[in-house]
Amino acid sequence: MTPDAREDGLTADAAPDAARPGRVGVTRPAAYSRVQVALHWLVAALVVEQYGTSGAIVRTHTMHMIGQRQNPADLVLHTMHNRLGLLLTALMMMRLFYRLWAGAPVPRSDGAAGSWAARTASGVHAAFYVVLISEGVAGALASYLWWPASTLHVLLFKALLALVGLHVAAVVLHQFSGTSVLGRMGLRWVPAFGVTRSPARREETST
């Protein structure tokens, strides 16, 4: 990696002439920046936390409706779910603004940037932004202003689980076909299996 790439926080798979984020006239950097990688994993950790604490929301509201005393531990988890959910929403908005400013590399696929695989990857990424931000807004409305918004919150959470499943499946597929997508997200120590095809070979298969 070149000194410029290190200064700009680009990951190791950046090209020597990688464009700096925000440079005028450049829409696609060669790699994700360290800021984007850190935000990705922080959001992923918070999504796991939200899944783990979601049961406390149901339990506390159920006990409230039947007039029973709520479990103190569930109340703590309920508060964690609400507060960290707001943080997750804010981080997703930060990721969106940063992505619009810095750009993002072309999705890894066996074809060109306009192939169906690349378009699908871009669509899934866009859906993550829409679902996570909308889910956070619906959750805030349900918790602090209008409880019926919880129905939308739950539906969006189910959509999020489907997106996570697609995302993980795509990562596994890439890793076992010789393309290290995890390396783009800072996990360069995770090996990619299979045969990595050359750019020329990829171009042949996309025609």
C-alpha positions in Angstrom: 0.0 0.0 0.0 1.3 3.4 -0.9 1.9 6.2 1.6 -1.1 8.2 0.1 -3.3 5.2 0.6 -2.3 4.8 4.2 -2.9 8.5 4.8 -6.3 8.3 3.4 -7.3 5.3 5.5 -7.8 3.0 2.6 -7.7 -0.7 3.1 -5.0 -3.0 1.8 -6.7 -3.9 -1.4 -6.6 -0.3 -2.6 -5.0 0.4 -6.0 -1.7 2.4 -5.9 -3.5 5.3 -7.6 -6.5 5.1 -5.3 -8.6 8.3 -5.3 -8.9 10.2 -2.1 -12.5 10.4 -0.6 -14.2 13.6 -1.7 -11.9 14.4 -4.6 -13.7 16.4 -7.3 -14.7 14.3 -10.3 -14.1 10.9 -8.6 -17.2 8.8 -7.8 -15.6 5.4 -6.9 -12.7 5.1 -4.5 -10.6 2.0 -4.7 -11.5 0.8 -1.2 -13.5 1.5 1.9 -11.9 4.0 4.3 -11.2 3.1 7.9 -14.1 5.3 8.9 -16.5 3.3 6.7 -15.1 0.0 8.0 -15.4 1.0 11.6 -19.0 2.2 11.1 -19.9 -1.0 9.4 -18.8 -3.2 12.3 -20.2 -0.9 14.9 -23.6 -0.9 13.2 -23.4 -4.8 12.8 -22.7 -5.1 16.6 -25.6 -2.8 17.4 -27.9 -4.8 15.1 -27.0 -7.9 17.1 -27.7 -6.0 20.3 -31.1 -4.9 19.1 -32.0 -8.5 18.2 -30.9 -9.7 21.6 -32.8 -7.0 23.6 -36.0 -7.0 21.5 -37.6 -9.7 23.6 -37.5 -7.4 26.6 -39.7 -4.9 24.8 -42.4 -7.6 24.3 -42.1 -8.8 27.9 -42.3 -5.4 29.6 -45.3 -4.3 27.5 -47.1 -7.6 28.1 -46.6 -7.3 31.9 -47.8 -3.7 31.8 -51.0 -4.6 29.9 -51.9 -7.3 32.3 -51.1 -5.2 35.3 -48.2 -7.2 36.6 -44.8 -6.0 37.9 -42.2 -5.8 35.2 -38.9 -7.5 35.6 -36.2 -5.0 36.6 -33.7 -6.7 34.2 -36.2 -6.4 31.4 -36.6 -2.7 32.1 -32.9 -2.2 31.8 -32.8 -4.1 28.5 -35.8 -2.1 27.3 -33.9 1.1 28.0 -30.8 -0.2 26.3 -32.9 -1.2 23.2 -34.4 2.3 22.9 -31.2 4.3 23.5 -28.9 2.1 21.4 -31.6 2.0 18.7 -31.4 5.8 18.5 -27.6 5.6 18.3 -27.9 2.9 15.5 -30.2 5.2 13.5 -27.8 8.2 13.9 -24.8 6.0 12.9 -26.7 4.8 9.8 -27.4 8.4 8.8 -23.8 9.2 9.4 -22.8 6.3 7.1 -25.2 7.5 4.4 -23.8 11.1 4.4 -20.2 9.8 4.5 -20.9 7.4 1.6 -22.5 10.2 -0.5 -19.4 12.4 0.2 -16.6 9.8 0.0 -18.2 7.3 -2.4 -17.8 3.5 -2.2 -15.9 1.0 -4.3 -17.6 -1.0 -7.0 -19.3 -4.1 -5.5 -17.2 -7.3 -5.9 -18.8 -9.6 -8.6 -17.8 -12.0 -11.3 -18.8 -9.5 -13.9 -18.5 -5.8 -14.6 -19.8 -3.0 -12.4 -23.1 -3.1 -14.4 -23.7 -6.8 -14.1 -26.7 -8.3 -12.4 -24.6 -9.4 -9.4 -23.2 -5.9 -8.9 -26.6 -4.3 -9.3 -28.1 -6.8 -6.8 -25.3 -6.0 -4.3 -25.9 -2.3 -4.7 -29.6 -2.8 -4.3 -29.1 -4.8 -1.0 -26.8 -2.1 0.3 -29.4 0.6 -0.5 -32.1 -1.5 1.2 -30.0 -1.7 4.4 -29.9 2.1 4.6 -33.6 2.5 3.9 -34.7 -0.3 6.3 -32.4 0.5 9.2 -33.1 4.2 9.2 -36.8 3.7 8.7 -36.9 1.1 11.5 -35.1 3.4 13.9 -37.6 6.2 13.1 -40.6 3.9 13.6 -39.1 2.6 16.8 -38.6 6.1 18.2 -42.2 7.0 17.2 -43.5 3.9 19.0 -41.5 4.5 22.1 -42.0 8.2 22.6 -44.9 9.4 20.6 -47.3 6.9 19.0 -47.3 3.2 20.0 -49.1 1.9 16.8 -45.9 2.7 14.9 -44.5 -0.5 16.6 -46.3 -2.6 13.9 -44.2 -1.0 11.2 -41.1 -1.3 13.4 -41.6 -5.0 13.7 -42.2 -5.5 10.0 -39.1 -3.6 9.2 -37.1 -5.7 11.7 -38.2 -8.8 9.8 -37.2 -7.2 6.5 -33.8 -6.5 8.2 -33.3 -10.1 9.2 -34.0 -11.1 5.5 -31.4 -8.6 4.3 -28.8 -9.8 6.8 -29.4 -13.4 5.6 -28.9 -12.4 2.0 -25.8 -10.3 3.0 -24.2 -13.2 4.9 -25.0 -15.7 2.2 -23.3 -13.4 -0.4 -20.2 -13.0 1.7 -19.9 -16.8 2.2 -20.4 -17.3 -1.6 -17.7 -14.8 -2.4 -15.2 -16.1 0.2 -15.6 -19.7 -1.2 -15.3 -18.6 -4.8 -11.9 -16.9 -4.2 -13.0 -13.3 -3.7 -12.0 -11.9 -0.3 -14.8 -9.5 0.4 -14.1 -9.7 4.2 -10.7 -8.2 3.4 -12.4 -5.1 2.3 -13.9 -4.8 5.8 -10.7 -5.1 7.7 -10.7 -8.9 8.1 -7.7 -9.5 5.8 -6.7 -12.5 8.0 -9.8 -14.5 6.9 -8.7 -16.6 3.9 -10.7 -16.8 0.6 -11.1 -20.3 -0.8 -11.4 -21.5 -4.3 -9.8 -20.1 -7.5 -9.6 -16.4 -8.0 -10.3 -15.6 -11.6 -8.2 -13.0 -13.4 -10.0 -9.7 -14.6 -9.7 -11.0 -18.2 -11.4 -14.2 -17.3 -14.2 -12.3 -15.4 -14.7 -10.1 -18.4 -15.2 -13.2 -20.6 -17.8 -14.7 -18.3 -19.7 -11.5 -18.2 -20.2 -11.3 -22.0 
